[in-house]
Amino acid sequence: MSDEEQEQTIAEDLVVTKYKMGGDIANQALRLVVETAKPGVSVLSLCEKGDAYIMAETGKVFKKEKEMKKGIAFPTSVSVNNCVCHFSPLKSDPDYTLKDGDLVKIDLGVHVDGFIANVAHSFVVGASKENPITGRKADVVKAAHLCAEAALRLVKPGNQNSQVTEAWNKIAQSFKCSPIEGMLSHQLKQHIIDGEKTIIQNPTDQQRKDHEKAEFEVHEVYAVDVLISTGEGKARDGGLRTTIYKRDPSKQYGLKMKTSRTFFSEVERRFDAMPFTLRAFEDEAKARLGVVECAKHELLQPFSVLQEKEGECVAQFKFTVLLMANGPHRITNGPFDPELYKSEHEVQDPELRTLLQSSASRKTQKKKKKKASKTAENATGQPTEETEAAE
């Protein structure tokens, strides 16, 4: 990157504006896909719809800046039930049709000038106030949502990444669920979706030793990603085709096949170092061929389709948060309705209960004292959200 010397951060208003623009488009794309996800609808059509919306909307911003890159920062993925993540099929792949009762995870990302806004959301097809979800699906959705809410209150300057990891383990346990082992939430920087500071979920003993301790600092940005399972939390490659890749700018290799070279130069030109889907290429067959040599020599990193054991369910929530000088500001978030999920479990840990009852909105911090007595009456299952929505 030519601007390596002068890294742009959210200390600059224009950078914040770009993040927020991306965040608004990501939120709208997510809502569109959620609203379309009804029984009988194909996953492929949802992925195409999300991506088309992002491309159309990012095409409308900063029109005068011809050189500015903008568009998809993570292709729309729709992973159902025990599929953990990254399911975004090609037209030539077997599709999946949604049915009532499916637990659906939608994951997507948008960037404006390389400033990335990621979001993921979970819901059960057919859930309604009259027909709320109960049992294990309710447990796992509730657990994942509360983990995201806890992280929103913990990812702030001065706190450590390990505090978030511990809170997630405790919350998941209280719902008899497990966070997916070893999954990472990354710091975001311009053009970089996998920054060096990370938050790890449910680390193995070895991962715990190896994982870098880090403190959150003002003007940093994070994509906080929560993945919780009703099972053991072990995600494996289920053998489905990988369709999402990203370029690894640190790797060099002289590709031998012409198809690979043509494919790779199109990747560099169109996507730079952002994740992309093979669906975005006009000739899918050529893309499927060209990607093989690139991946083999690590010019491209795969986002494998991971799966938990058959019969288990996985829920995911992901939001992007800007650590502003006046407090954390969440720029992406899905349309979650706690009324639709009735779990017999709740968070047990008294410290976490207090944390979840505290307001996450910057505007209400000042009015906090007045509200403290009121907040205490609220059930621990649902942190007060309306203030956040009003931002």
RODO-2510 file (C-alpha; in nm, 4 decimals, decimal comma):
residues 391
     n   res          X          Y          Z
     1     m     0,0000     0,0000     0,0000
     2     s     0,1316     0,3414    -0,0913
     3     d    -0,0335     0,5097     0,2096
     4     e     0,1487     0,2775     0,4516
     5     e     0,3395     0,5758     0,5996
     6     q     0,0198     0,7560     0,7010
     7     e    -0,2418     0,5128     0,8225
     8     q    -0,5884     0,6656     0,8205
     9     t    -0,7887     0,6058     1,1376
    10     i    -1,1247     0,7056     1,2800
    11     a    -0,9521     1,0049     1,4395
    12     e    -1,0461     1,1655     1,1037
    13     d    -1,4103     1,2556     1,0437
    14     l    -1,4007     1,1506     0,6784
    15     v    -1,2880     0,8003     0,7762
    16     v    -1,5763     0,7744     1,0253
    17     t    -1,8154     0,8863     0,7500
    18     k    -1,6869     0,6125     0,5173
    19     y    -1,7239     0,3492     0,7886
    20     k    -2,0785     0,4656     0,8632
    21     m    -2,1737     0,4658     0,4940
    22     g    -2,0508     0,1089     0,4646
    23     g    -2,2278     0,0194     0,7881
    24     d    -2,5608     0,1595     0,6676
    25     i    -2,5377    -0,0328     0,3404
    26     a    -2,4407    -0,3534     0,5259
    27     n    -2,7378    -0,3155     0,7641
    28     q    -2,9794    -0,2564     0,4754
    29     a    -2,8399    -0,5496     0,2740
    30     l    -2,8758    -0,7728     0,5807
    31     r    -3,2371    -0,6658     0,6387
    32     l    -3,3191    -0,7261     0,2728
    33     v    -3,1802    -1,0815     0,2869
    34     v    -3,3508    -1,1544     0,6210
    35     e    -3,6881    -1,0353     0,4886
    36     t    -3,6509    -1,2491     0,1757
    37     a    -3,5489    -1,5644     0,3662
    38     k    -3,8796    -1,7541     0,3700
    39     p    -3,9550    -2,1270     0,3324
    40     g    -3,8939    -2,2439    -0,0245
    41     v    -3,6341    -1,9745    -0,0998
    42     s    -3,2928    -2,0911    -0,2228
    43     v    -2,9695    -1,9971    -0,0472
    44     l    -2,8038    -1,9150    -0,3807
    45     s    -3,0743    -1,6583    -0,4602
    46     l    -3,0249    -1,4945    -0,1171
    47     c    -2,6469    -1,4726    -0,1668
    48     e    -2,6946    -1,3190    -0,5117
    49     k    -2,9512    -1,0726    -0,3781
    50     g    -2,7245    -0,9537    -0,0941
    51     d    -2,4226    -0,9097    -0,3198
    52     a    -2,6212    -0,7304    -0,5935
    53     y    -2,7651    -0,4867    -0,3366
    54     i    -2,4185    -0,4085    -0,1943
    55     m    -2,2737    -0,3477    -0,5431
    56     a    -2,5654    -0,1235    -0,6446
    57     e    -2,5601     0,0856    -0,3251
    58     t    -2,1807     0,1268    -0,3002
    59     g    -2,1924     0,2372    -0,6656
    60     k    -2,3990     0,5389    -0,5583
    61     v    -2,1518     0,6839    -0,3041
    62     f    -1,8413     0,8939    -0,3806
    63     k    -1,9293     0,8834    -0,7503
    64     k    -1,6862     1,1615    -0,8405
    65     e    -1,3906     0,9701    -0,6935
    66     k    -1,3306     0,7434    -0,9928
    67     e    -1,0241     0,5754    -0,8422
    68     m    -1,1871     0,4894    -0,5090
    69     k    -1,2417     0,1188    -0,4469
    70     k    -1,5704     0,0217    -0,2851
    71     g    -1,8046    -0,2736    -0,2805
    72     i    -1,8201    -0,6135    -0,1146
    73     a    -1,5848    -0,6706     0,1800
    74     f    -1,7278    -1,0155     0,2483
    75     p    -1,9585    -1,1972     0,0048
    76     t    -2,3082    -1,2759     0,1323
    77     s    -2,3020    -1,6190     0,2981
    78     v    -2,6091    -1,8044     0,4222
    79     s    -2,5150    -2,0943     0,6505
    80     v    -2,8011    -2,3069     0,7847
    81     n    -2,8353    -2,5173     1,1036
    82     n    -2,5117    -2,7145     1,1641
    83     c    -2,3223    -2,5346     0,8863
    84     v    -2,1009    -2,2911     1,0771
    85     c    -1,9959    -2,0361     0,8156
    86     h    -1,8935    -1,9375     0,4591
    87     f    -2,1664    -2,1223     0,2666
    88     s    -2,2126    -1,9195    -0,0519
    89     p    -2,2742    -2,1666    -0,3368
    90     l    -2,1973    -2,1241    -0,7066
    91     k    -2,4642    -2,1719    -0,9731
    92     s    -2,2952    -2,5021    -1,0543
    93     d    -2,3057    -2,6234    -0,6895
    94     p    -2,5872    -2,8067    -0,5107
    95     d    -2,8176    -2,5400    -0,3654
    96     y    -3,0110    -2,5490    -0,0373
    97     t    -3,3790    -2,4550    -0,0009
    98     l    -3,4917    -2,2965     0,3264
    99     k    -3,7654    -2,4582     0,5306
   100     d    -3,9617    -2,3733     0,8439
   101     g    -3,7558    -2,4130     1,1597
   102     d    -3,4160    -2,3676     0,9909
   103     l    -3,1659    -2,1666     1,1945
   104     v    -3,0177    -1,9284     0,9365
   105     k    -2,6956    -1,7280     0,9696
   106     i    -2,6379    -1,4422     0,7249
   107     d    -2,2881    -1,2957     0,7030
   108     l    -2,1795    -1,0096     0,4752
   109     g    -1,9463    -0,7122     0,4542
   110     v    -1,9217    -0,3778     0,2751
   111     h    -1,6308    -0,1425     0,2234
   112     v    -1,6039     0,2177     0,1143
   113     d    -1,2471     0,3147     0,0201
   114     g    -1,1212     0,0027     0,1985
   115     f    -1,2948     0,0893     0,5291
   116     i    -1,4818    -0,2277     0,6203
   117     a    -1,8208    -0,2798     0,7867
   118     n    -1,9038    -0,6451     0,8590
   119     v    -2,2261    -0,7845     1,0012
   120     a    -2,3797    -1,1249     1,0701
   121     h    -2,7200    -1,2181     1,2070
   122     s    -2,9103    -1,5333     1,3058
   123     f    -3,2806    -1,6124     1,3038
   124     v    -3,5131    -1,9095     1,2776
   125     v    -3,7363    -1,9332     0,9699
   126     g    -4,1026    -1,9038     1,0684
   127     a    -4,0435    -1,7606     1,4170
   128     s    -4,3144    -1,5150     1,5262
   129     k    -4,4621    -1,3679     1,8437
   130     e    -4,7443    -1,6224     1,8176
   131     n    -4,5007    -1,9032     1,7425
   132     p    -4,1827    -1,8304     1,9417
   133     i    -3,8831    -2,0643     1,9207
   134     t    -3,8110    -2,2818     2,2255
   135     g    -3,5649    -2,5597     2,3095
   136     r    -3,2070    -2,5831     2,1851
   137     k    -3,2468    -2,3409     1,8942
   138     a    -3,3731    -2,0737     2,1338
   139     d    -3,0870    -2,1496     2,3750
   140     v    -2,8177    -2,1071     2,1116
   141     v    -2,9633    -1,7920     1,9524
   142     k    -3,0108    -1,6319     2,2949
   143     a    -2,6599    -1,7306     2,4069
   144     a    -2,4979    -1,5911     2,0907
   145     h    -2,6994    -1,2675     2,1095
   146     l    -2,6055    -1,2096     2,4748
   147     c    -2,2389    -1,2840     2,3942
   148     a    -2,2529    -1,0093     2,1298
   149     e    -2,4200    -0,7712     2,3780
   150     a    -2,1545    -0,8481     2,6411
   151     a    -1,8779    -0,7852     2,3853
   152     l    -2,0314    -0,4507     2,2925
   153     r    -1,9834    -0,3498     2,6566
   154     l    -1,6353    -0,5044     2,6930
   155     v    -1,4614    -0,4050     2,3688
   156     k    -1,3522    -0,0619     2,4804
   157     p    -1,0210     0,1140     2,5386
   158     g    -0,8300    -0,0203     2,8394
   159     n    -0,9930    -0,3633     2,8395
   160     q    -0,8144    -0,6840     2,7364
   161     n    -0,9173    -0,9258     2,4629
   162     s    -0,9062    -1,2122     2,7169
   163     q    -1,1930    -1,0523     2,9163
   164     v    -1,4202    -1,0978     2,6150
   165     t    -1,3097    -1,4598     2,5646
   166     e    -1,3890    -1,5425     2,9299
   167     a    -1,7296    -1,3709     2,9221
   168     w    -1,8258    -1,5663     2,6080
   169     n    -1,7336    -1,8979     2,7691
   170     k    -1,9423    -1,8226     3,0795
   171     i    -2,2477    -1,7027     2,8850
   172     a    -2,2404    -2,0010     2,6473
   173     q    -2,2073    -2,2421     2,9408
   174     s    -2,5086    -2,0955     3,1175
   175     f    -2,7164    -2,1871     2,8077
   176     k    -2,5478    -2,5323     2,7894
   177     c    -2,3816    -2,4309     2,4617
   178     s    -2,0195    -2,3959     2,3433
   179     p    -1,8465    -2,1213     2,1456
   180     i    -1,6916    -2,2577     1,8238
   181     e    -1,3330    -2,3434     1,9140
   182     g    -1,0540    -2,1120     1,7988
   183     m    -1,2669    -1,8679     1,5963
   184     l    -1,1186    -1,5170     1,5776
   185     s    -1,2645    -1,1660     1,5759
   186     h    -1,0263    -0,9250     1,4034
   187     q    -0,9240    -0,5656     1,4274
   188     l    -1,0068    -0,3852     1,0992
   189     k    -0,7834    -0,1392     0,9153
   190     q    -0,8081     0,0226     0,5743
   191     h    -0,8074    -0,2606     0,3149
   192     i    -0,7347    -0,5152     0,5920
   193     i    -1,0105    -0,7487     0,7125
   194     d    -0,7805    -0,9552     0,9364
   195     g    -0,5808    -0,7025     1,1407
   196     e    -0,3234    -0,8147     1,3957
   197     k    -0,5219    -0,7727     1,7186
   198     t    -0,7799    -1,0487     1,7686
   199     i    -1,0289    -1,1887     2,0179
   200     i    -1,0319    -1,5691     2,0298
   201     q    -1,3322    -1,7887     2,1123
   202     n    -1,3085    -2,0989     2,3286
   203     p    -0,9328    -2,1560     2,2762
   204     t    -0,7706    -2,4968     2,3220
   205     d    -0,4870    -2,5031     2,5767
   206     q    -0,2342    -2,4652     2,2943
   207     q    -0,4286    -2,1773     2,1346
   208     r    -0,4531    -2,0072     2,4735
   209     k    -0,0718    -2,0215     2,5062
   210     d    -0,0096    -1,8977     2,1518
   211     h    -0,2775    -1,6283     2,1347
   212     e    -0,1471    -1,2724     2,1647
   213     k    -0,2796    -1,0815     2,4649
   214     a    -0,3948    -0,7389     2,3490
   215     e    -0,5491    -0,4259     2,4943
   216     f    -0,8155    -0,2349     2,3026
   217     e    -0,7166     0,1228     2,2227
   218     v    -0,8987     0,4372     2,1204
   219     h    -0,9437     0,4872     1,7410
   220     e    -0,9317     0,1134     1,6714
   221     v    -1,2062    -0,0706     1,4829
   222     y    -1,3139    -0,4314     1,5404
   223     a    -1,5424    -0,6815     1,3699
   224     v    -1,6690    -0,8706     1,6731
   225     d    -1,7794    -1,2176     1,5623
   226     v    -1,9675    -1,4588     1,7890
   227     l    -2,0344    -1,8199     1,6841
   228     i    -2,2060    -2,0451     1,9388
   229     s    -2,3022    -2,4126     1,9011
   230     t    -2,5489    -2,6436     2,0739
   231     g    -2,2776    -2,9117     2,0380
   232     e    -1,9125    -2,9374     2,1380
   233     g    -1,8099    -2,6344     1,9355
   234     k    -1,5722    -2,8157     1,7026
   235     a    -1,6000    -2,6954     1,3417
   236     r    -1,4684    -2,9178     1,0642
   237     d    -1,4375    -2,8825     0,6888
   238     g    -1,7472    -3,0661     0,5691
   239     g    -1,6099    -3,1278     0,2209
   240     l    -1,8275    -2,8674     0,0475
   241     r    -1,6652    -2,6547    -0,2218
   242     t    -1,4840    -2,3436    -0,1001
   243     t    -1,6160    -2,0467    -0,2987
   244     i    -1,4808    -1,7514    -0,0969
   245     y    -1,1130    -1,6556    -0,1090
   246     k    -0,8939    -1,3538    -0,0407
   247     r    -0,5570    -1,2559    -0,1777
   248     d    -0,2595    -1,2819     0,0574
   249     p    -0,0530    -0,9725    -0,0356
   250     s     0,2564    -1,1150     0,1402
   251     k     0,2832    -1,4133    -0,0977
   252     q     0,4530    -1,4181    -0,4402
   253     y     0,4537    -1,6980    -0,6976
   254     g     0,4945    -1,7238    -1,0745
   255     l     0,1744    -1,8948    -1,1922
   256     k     0,2318    -2,1523    -1,4695
   257     m    -0,1165    -2,1827    -1,6207
   258     k    -0,2578    -1,9085    -1,8407
   259     t    -0,6073    -1,9582    -1,6908
   260     s    -0,4631    -1,9038    -1,3423
   261     r    -0,2754    -1,5898    -1,4473
   262     t    -0,5821    -1,4379    -1,6144
   263     f    -0,7943    -1,5233    -1,3113
   264     f    -0,5406    -1,3860    -1,0619
   265     s    -0,4935    -1,0558    -1,2436
   266     e    -0,8714    -1,0080    -1,2404
   267     v    -0,8698    -1,0773    -0,8638
   268     e    -0,5985    -0,8144    -0,8097
   269     r    -0,7764    -0,5586    -1,0253
   270     r    -1,1294    -0,6053    -0,8935
   271     f    -1,0898    -0,7121    -0,5306
   272     d    -0,7407    -0,6135    -0,4171
   273     a    -0,7058    -0,7906    -0,0772
   274     m    -1,0800    -0,8173     0,0023
   275     p    -1,2569    -1,1528     0,0243
   276     f    -1,4513    -1,2359    -0,2931
   277     t    -1,6675    -1,5170    -0,4288
   278     l    -1,6030    -1,7181    -0,7444
   279     r    -1,9664    -1,6341    -0,8311
   280     a    -1,8488    -1,2818    -0,9162
   281     f    -1,6669    -1,4098    -1,2274
   282     e    -1,8487    -1,4176    -1,5578
   283     d    -1,7168    -1,7628    -1,6466
   284     e    -1,7592    -1,9720    -1,3306
   285     a    -1,5921    -2,2783    -1,4855
   286     k    -1,2761    -2,0800    -1,5669
   287     a    -1,2736    -1,9271    -1,2182
   288     r    -1,3046    -2,2740    -1,0610
   289     l    -1,0066    -2,3858    -1,2680
   290     g    -0,7960    -2,0719    -1,2179
   291     v    -0,8345    -2,0666    -0,8404
   292     v    -0,6746    -2,4112    -0,7924
   293     e    -0,3140    -2,3133    -0,8699
   294     c    -0,3503    -1,9793    -0,6859
   295     a    -0,4742    -2,1523    -0,3688
   296     k    -0,2183    -2,4320    -0,3918
   297     h     0,0649    -2,1780    -0,3829
   298     e    -0,1088    -1,9687    -0,1128
   299     l    -0,1569    -1,6577    -0,3266
   300     l    -0,5193    -1,6922    -0,2155
   301     q    -0,6451    -1,7904     0,1293
   302     p    -0,9598    -2,0051     0,1359
   303     f    -1,2606    -1,9397     0,3597
   304     s    -1,3602    -2,3046     0,4008
   305     v    -1,7224    -2,4058     0,4562
   306     l    -1,7138    -2,5352     0,8149
   307     q    -1,9655    -2,7663     0,9777
   308     e    -2,0575    -2,8763     1,3280
   309     k    -2,1934    -3,2293     1,3872
   310     e    -2,5158    -3,3214     1,2077
   311     g    -2,8161    -3,2442     1,4295
   312     e    -2,6483    -2,9571     1,6158
   313     c    -2,7227    -2,5886     1,5509
   314     v    -2,4908    -2,2896     1,5335
   315     a    -2,5903    -1,9232     1,5830
   316     q    -2,3794    -1,6244     1,4811
   317     f    -2,3881    -1,2519     1,5505
   318     k    -2,1230    -1,0135     1,4212
   319     f    -2,1024    -0,6361     1,4505
   320     t    -1,8470    -0,3705     1,3644
   321     v    -1,7548    -0,1266     1,6395
   322     l    -1,5574     0,1991     1,6222
   323     l    -1,3692     0,2790     1,9451
   324     m    -1,4324     0,6535     1,9391
   325     a    -1,2842     0,8940     2,1929
   326     n    -1,6309     0,9394     2,3497
   327     g    -1,7091     0,5671     2,3662
   328     p    -1,7616     0,2592     2,1463
   329     h    -1,9972     0,3094     1,8522
   330     r    -2,1571     0,0049     1,6872
   331     i    -2,2134     0,0729     1,3164
   332     t    -2,3618    -0,2624     1,2104
   333     n    -2,6323    -0,4682     1,3747
   334     g    -2,9131    -0,7040     1,2709
   335     p    -3,2895    -0,6794     1,3385
   336     f    -3,2979    -0,8991     1,6516
   337     d    -3,6250    -0,9510     1,8414
   338     p    -3,5687    -1,1216     2,1809
   339     e    -3,9438    -1,1928     2,2106
   340     l    -3,9134    -1,4638     1,9435
   341     y    -3,6737    -1,6823     2,1448
   342     k    -3,7827    -1,8375     2,4747
   343     s    -3,5054    -2,0195     2,6590
   344     e    -3,5390    -2,1803     3,0017
   345     h    -3,1799    -2,0749     3,0767
   346     e    -3,0348    -1,7370     3,1682
   347     v    -2,6989    -1,5849     3,2496
   348     q    -2,5996    -1,6975     3,5997
   349     d    -2,2826    -1,4990     3,6683
   350     p    -2,3726    -1,1888     3,8771
   351     e    -2,1000    -0,9705     3,7223
   352     l    -2,2146    -1,0578     3,3698
   353     r    -2,5776    -0,9949     3,4631
   354     t    -2,4822    -0,6459     3,5825
   355     l    -2,2757    -0,5884     3,2681
   356     l    -2,5633    -0,6912     3,0395
   357     q    -2,8054    -0,4647     3,2256
   358     s    -2,5805    -0,1634     3,1798
   359     s    -2,6539     0,0635     2,8851
   360     a    -2,4334     0,0348     2,5790
   361     s    -2,5407     0,3709     2,4389
   362     r    -2,3029     0,6634     2,4663
   363     k    -2,5886     0,9113     2,5000
   364     t    -2,7387     0,7424     2,8011
   365     q    -2,4172     0,7324     3,0019
   366     k    -2,4980     1,0814     3,1335
   367     k    -2,8507     0,9864     3,2338
   368     k    -2,7268     0,6616     3,3817
   369     k    -2,7740     0,7465     3,7480
   370     k    -3,1419     0,8268     3,7029
   371     k    -3,1988     0,5071     3,5122
   372     a    -3,0018     0,2769     3,7414
   373     s    -3,2969     0,1940     3,9650
   374     k    -3,5241     0,1390     3,6647
   375     t    -3,2757    -0,0815     3,4836
   376     a    -3,2518    -0,3088     3,7851
   377     e    -3,6150    -0,4075     3,7281
   378     n    -3,5447    -0,5272     3,3733
   379     a    -3,5053    -0,9006     3,3223
   380     t    -3,1432    -1,0039     3,2751
   381     g    -3,2260    -1,1930     2,9586
   382     q    -3,2705    -0,8711     2,7612
   383     p    -3,0307    -0,5802     2,7913
   384     t    -3,1997    -0,2464     2,7312
   385     e    -3,1678    -0,1790     2,3613
   386     e    -3,4007     0,1087     2,2750
   387     t    -3,1388     0,3721     2,3519
   388     e    -2,8974     0,2038     2,1113
   389     a    -3,1597     0,1976     1,8352
   390     a    -3,2186     0,5686     1,8731
   391     e    -2,8579     0,6539     1,7794
***
